[in-house]
Amino acid sequence: MKKGIHPELNEITATCACGQTYNTRSTSKEIKMTYCSACHPFYTGDQKFVDTAGRIDKFKKKYGK
């Protein structure tokens, strides 16, 4: 690697809106996230589908079980 052309890598703490913190490395000074694996609906099982046009049922009827 060439010297003097790469950005400095810092040890930082990334903070989520829910309060969860993660230690990582980045060229940024700080990272603030909206979602993390502790609060994202996909990972917590609270995922909800908004289906106003009946598209999910139409897809299941056409292709699924």
ChimeraX commands (.cxc) that place a marker at each C-alpha (Angstrom):
marker #1 position 0.00,0.00,0.00 radius 0.5
marker #1 position 1.15,3.51,-0.75 radius 0.5
marker #1 position 1.78,5.73,2.24 radius 0.5
marker #1 position -0.16,8.95,2.75 radius 0.5
marker #1 position -3.10,8.26,0.40 radius 0.5
marker #1 position -5.37,6.17,2.64 radius 0.5
marker #1 position -7.82,7.73,5.12 radius 0.5
marker #1 position -7.22,7.25,8.82 radius 0.5
marker #1 position -9.15,4.34,10.36 radius 0.5
marker #1 position -10.61,5.08,13.80 radius 0.5
marker #1 position -12.05,2.86,16.54 radius 0.5
marker #1 position -15.58,4.25,17.08 radius 0.5
marker #1 position -18.85,3.46,18.80 radius 0.5
marker #1 position -21.87,3.27,16.48 radius 0.5
marker #1 position -25.11,4.23,18.24 radius 0.5
marker #1 position -28.63,3.21,17.26 radius 0.5
marker #1 position -31.76,5.25,17.94 radius 0.5
marker #1 position -32.95,2.51,20.33 radius 0.5
marker #1 position -29.84,3.00,22.49 radius 0.5
marker #1 position -27.88,-0.08,21.39 radius 0.5
marker #1 position -24.15,0.56,20.81 radius 0.5
marker #1 position -21.61,-1.30,18.69 radius 0.5
marker #1 position -17.84,-0.97,18.64 radius 0.5
marker #1 position -16.40,-0.90,15.14 radius 0.5
marker #1 position -13.85,0.82,12.93 radius 0.5
marker #1 position -14.58,3.56,10.42 radius 0.5
marker #1 position -13.11,6.58,8.70 radius 0.5
marker #1 position -15.96,8.63,10.23 radius 0.5
marker #1 position -15.76,10.06,13.72 radius 0.5
marker #1 position -19.19,8.72,14.74 radius 0.5
marker #1 position -22.09,6.75,13.28 radius 0.5
marker #1 position -25.72,7.21,14.33 radius 0.5
marker #1 position -28.14,4.61,12.98 radius 0.5
marker #1 position -31.92,4.56,12.74 radius 0.5
marker #1 position -32.28,0.77,12.93 radius 0.5
marker #1 position -30.10,-2.08,14.14 radius 0.5
marker #1 position -30.59,-5.83,14.51 radius 0.5
marker #1 position -31.93,-5.31,18.04 radius 0.5
marker #1 position -34.84,-3.08,16.98 radius 0.5
marker #1 position -35.47,-3.69,13.26 radius 0.5
marker #1 position -38.90,-5.32,12.69 radius 0.5
marker #1 position -37.46,-8.00,10.38 radius 0.5
marker #1 position -35.13,-9.31,13.09 radius 0.5
marker #1 position -37.49,-8.89,16.04 radius 0.5
marker #1 position -40.41,-10.68,14.39 radius 0.5
marker #1 position -42.73,-7.68,14.55 radius 0.5
marker #1 position -42.71,-7.27,10.78 radius 0.5
marker #1 position -46.07,-6.22,9.36 radius 0.5
marker #1 position -47.14,-6.15,5.73 radius 0.5
marker #1 position -49.24,-3.24,4.53 radius 0.5
marker #1 position -51.31,-4.63,1.69 radius 0.5
marker #1 position -54.02,-2.20,0.66 radius 0.5
marker #1 position -54.53,-3.52,-2.86 radius 0.5
marker #1 position -54.60,-7.24,-2.02 radius 0.5
marker #1 position -51.38,-7.86,-3.92 radius 0.5
marker #1 position -50.03,-10.45,-1.48 radius 0.5
marker #1 position -53.21,-12.56,-1.71 radius 0.5
marker #1 position -53.23,-12.19,-5.50 radius 0.5
marker #1 position -49.60,-13.37,-5.67 radius 0.5
marker #1 position -50.24,-16.32,-3.35 radius 0.5
marker #1 position -53.31,-17.31,-5.35 radius 0.5
marker #1 position -51.40,-17.19,-8.63 radius 0.5
marker #1 position -48.04,-18.71,-7.60 radius 0.5
marker #1 position -48.21,-20.06,-4.08 radius 0.5
marker #1 position -49.98,-22.46,-1.84 radius 0.5
marker link #1:1,2 radius 0.2
marker link #1:2,3 radius 0.2
marker link #1:3,4 radius 0.2
marker link #1:4,5 radius 0.2
marker link #1:5,6 radius 0.2
marker link #1:6,7 radius 0.2
marker link #1:7,8 radius 0.2
marker link #1:8,9 radius 0.2
marker link #1:9,10 radius 0.2
marker link #1:10,11 radius 0.2
marker link #1:11,12 radius 0.2
marker link #1:12,13 radius 0.2
marker link #1:13,14 radius 0.2
marker link #1:14,15 radius 0.2
marker link #1:15,16 radius 0.2
marker link #1:16,17 radius 0.2
marker link #1:17,18 radius 0.2
marker link #1:18,19 radius 0.2
marker link #1:19,20 radius 0.2
marker link #1:20,21 radius 0.2
marker link #1:21,22 radius 0.2
marker link #1:22,23 radius 0.2
marker link #1:23,24 radius 0.2
marker link #1:24,25 radius 0.2
marker link #1:25,26 radius 0.2
marker link #1:26,27 radius 0.2
marker link #1:27,28 radius 0.2
marker link #1:28,29 radius 0.2
marker link #1:29,30 radius 0.2
marker link #1:30,31 radius 0.2
marker link #1:31,32 radius 0.2
marker link #1:32,33 radius 0.2
marker link #1:33,34 radius 0.2
marker link #1:34,35 radius 0.2
marker link #1:35,36 radius 0.2
marker link #1:36,37 radius 0.2
marker link #1:37,38 radius 0.2
marker link #1:38,39 radius 0.2
marker link #1:39,40 radius 0.2
marker link #1:40,41 radius 0.2
marker link #1:41,42 radius 0.2
marker link #1:42,43 radius 0.2
marker link #1:43,44 radius 0.2
marker link #1:44,45 radius 0.2
marker link #1:45,46 radius 0.2
marker link #1:46,47 radius 0.2
marker link #1:47,48 radius 0.2
marker link #1:48,49 radius 0.2
marker link #1:49,50 radius 0.2
marker link #1:50,51 radius 0.2
marker link #1:51,52 radius 0.2
marker link #1:52,53 radius 0.2
marker link #1:53,54 radius 0.2
marker link #1:54,55 radius 0.2
marker link #1:55,56 radius 0.2
marker link #1:56,57 radius 0.2
marker link #1:57,58 radius 0.2
marker link #1:58,59 radius 0.2
marker link #1:59,60 radius 0.2
marker link #1:60,61 radius 0.2
marker link #1:61,62 radius 0.2
marker link #1:62,63 radius 0.2
marker link #1:63,64 radius 0.2
marker link #1:64,65 radius 0.2
view
